[in-house]
């Protein structure tokens, strides 16, 4: 790809676009993906790194041509760490929750990202700090878990 030219694509929901690019990258076993930079998307990608879902997050480029480079994470066997991602709050349907009613993703095996007055936090950190807010997305992973079929069915209910 020529670094001099850029294709401009209008995106109505940048967070859904970020999640879709990560999901698509994981499905085709890409080592990394690039997305257009915004502070919110960088904060979300950094939270995914801190929670252990991606390996690294870097900013490349300068000025209006900044990109966020996300290095996707895989297990030793080559299975992706991210098993699934869902957008919870959408532009046409915002979803908010108080700290005591924050949902637990897959029985606590995943992470719900919450936009609080203190920035983006994981659901567990938001509960600790007693902060509610907008539910941005949920991310979960089955990698490294030894789960019986019966337990797995209970979690999905």
N, C-alpha and C positions, 0 to 999 in steps of 0.2 A: 504494500500500500504506500502510495506517495505521501510523505509527511507534509508536503506543500499544500495539497488540496484537501478539503474537508467536505463531506456530504452533510448538509443540514437537514435534520429530520425533526419535525415538530412532534412533540410528545405531550399528550394531554395529562398524563399521570406519570411523572418521572420515577416515583417509587415503584410502581408496578413494572415500569420498564427495567429498572435495576434488578428487581426480583426475577423477571422473565429472562434477562440476559444471564444471570447467575444460574438459573434452572436449566436453560438451554446449554450453557457451557459445561455444566456437570453431566448432562445427558450425552454429550459427544466427547466426554473426557478431555476437555481442553485444560491446559495447565494454567492459563490465566485469561482474563477478559479485560477489556477497556471500556469505560463508560464516560460520558461527558461529566465534567466536574460540577458539583454544587456542594456547599458546606453541609447541607442536610444529608446528601448521599454519602459524603465522606465520613460523616459521623456515624451513619448507619453501617457502612462497611467496616469502620473501625470497631464498632460494637460486635459485629459478627466475628471479627478477628479475636477480640478479647474473650468472647464466649467459645472460641475454638472451632468455629465453622469454616473459616478460611485461613490460609497460611500467612498472607501478608497483604498490606494495603499501602500503595504509594501514589503520590501525585506526580505526574509528568507533564511536560509542556509548560507554556507560560501565557499570561494574559487571558484572552478569551478562548484560547485553544487548549486549556488545561484538560487533562484526562485523569481519571482515577484508574490505576492498574490494580486489579484484584487477583491475587494468586490463589487458585482454588486448592482445597485440601483433599487428599485421598488417603485411605488406609494403606498399610503395607501390602494388602492383597489387591489394591487398585480400586476398591469400591469407594464412591464419593462419601465424604463425611456428611454432607447435606443430603438427607433423604427426602425432604419436602419443605416447601415454603408456601405460605398463603398470605395474601393481602387481607387485612381485617377492616381497617377504616379506609373508605374510598372517597373520592371527591364528592360524589353524589349521596353518600351515606356514611357520615362520620360516626365512629363508635368510640365512646368514652367510658371510663370505669374508675371508680374510687379504688384506693389501694386494697381495701379489704374484700373487694369483689373482682380482683384481677383473675382472669382465667388461668388455669394450669394447663399447659400444652402437653397432650398425651400423658397425663398423669404425672407431670413434672419432668418428663424426659426431654422436653424441648424448651424453647425460649420464646416468650412473647415480648416483642419490642414495644416499649411505652414511651411516648413523647410527653415529658413532664416539664414543669417549670424549671427544672435543673438540667434539662437536656434529655437526650435519649438514654433510657435505662432498660436493663433486662427486667422481667417481671419480678424476679427474686430480689434484685437490688431496690426496685420501687417499693416492694412490700417492706423491706428492711427500713427504708427511709420514710415510710408511710406517705408515699406520693402516688396519686392517681394521675390519669391523663388520657390522651388519645392512644388507642391501641393501633399501632402501625401495621405490624405483621407478626406472623408466627413462623418459627423455623424449628425443625426437628431432625434428629439423627438416630439411626438404629445401629450405627457402626460400633463395634466393641461390646455390644450387649448380648448376653446369653439369655434369651427369653424363651420360655416354653410356649408352645402353641396356645395353651389355655390362657396364660398370662397375657399374651399378645392380643387375643380376642377380647379380654377384659379391658385392656387399655383402649382399644378402638371403640368400645361402647360408650 
